[in-house]
Amino acid sequence: MWVAVATVTLGVVVGLGRLLLDGRLRAKGGSMVTADTLGAPLGERATLVQFSTAFCQPCRATRRILDEVAAMVPGVAHVEIDAESRLDLVKQLDIMRTPTVLVLDSRGHIVKRASGQPRKADVIAALGQAVSHEPSHNADEM
């Protein structure tokens, strides 16, 4: 009986934790990604990088959100990467699940990161932060 109660309690705690963190854009300073690493050019002002897999349902909705946001702001690129075909990059950037979204500033510094499907408003806010990043701030984050 106690084992069942403990298992259910643990499941509820893990589920609530995941619910609270899923898709939230968190600060992630210090790392840098280049166009050569991505295999695609960076946006002039910022880049939205999405790691996806073929059978990931939330990846489709995330793609639509990131495409819409990138189209709203001139100089912003959306790059989608198939995680299964780029395991080297997945390991390098510590991608644990799909979708994972990285928001890069114009120089390729990772400003924000989200695991799970982010909300459009959160992506816009993170993009605003990435676009306003000044080069002097990027040097401090390294």
Secondary structure in CASP SS format (residue, H / E / C, confidence):
PFRMAT SS
TARGET T0000
AUTHOR 0000-0000-0000
METHOD secondary structure of the structure
MODEL  1
M C 1.00
W H 1.00
V H 1.00
A H 1.00
V H 1.00
A H 1.00
T H 1.00
V H 1.00
T H 1.00
L H 1.00
G H 1.00
V H 1.00
V H 1.00
V H 1.00
G H 1.00
L H 1.00
G H 1.00
R H 1.00
L H 1.00
L H 1.00
L H 1.00
D C 1.00
G C 1.00
R C 1.00
L C 1.00
R E 1.00
A E 1.00
K C 1.00
G C 1.00
G C 1.00
S C 1.00
M E 1.00
V C 1.00
T C 1.00
A H 1.00
D H 1.00
T H 1.00
L H 1.00
G C 1.00
A C 1.00
P C 1.00
L C 1.00
G C 1.00
E C 1.00
R C 1.00
A E 1.00
T E 1.00
L E 1.00
V E 1.00
Q E 1.00
F E 1.00
S E 1.00
T C 1.00
A C 1.00
F C 1.00
C C 1.00
Q H 1.00
P H 1.00
C H 1.00
R H 1.00
A H 1.00
T H 1.00
R H 1.00
R H 1.00
I H 1.00
L H 1.00
D H 1.00
E H 1.00
V H 1.00
A H 1.00
A H 1.00
M H 1.00
V C 1.00
P C 1.00
G C 1.00
V E 1.00
A E 1.00
H E 1.00
V E 1.00
E E 1.00
I E 1.00
D E 1.00
A C 1.00
E C 1.00
S C 1.00
R C 1.00
L H 1.00
D H 1.00
L H 1.00
V H 1.00
K H 1.00
Q H 1.00
L C 1.00
D C 1.00
I C 1.00
M C 1.00
R C 1.00
T C 1.00
P C 1.00
T E 1.00
V E 1.00
L E 1.00
V E 1.00
L E 1.00
D E 1.00
S C 1.00
R C 1.00
G C 1.00
H E 1.00
I E 1.00
V E 1.00
K E 1.00
R E 1.00
A E 1.00
S E 1.00
G C 1.00
Q C 1.00
P C 1.00
R C 1.00
K H 1.00
A H 1.00
D H 1.00
V H 1.00
I H 1.00
A H 1.00
A H 1.00
L H 1.00
G H 1.00
Q H 1.00
A H 1.00
V H 1.00
S H 1.00
H C 1.00
E C 1.00
P H 1.00
S H 1.00
H H 1.00
N H 1.00
A H 1.00
D H 1.00
E H 1.00
M C 1.00
END
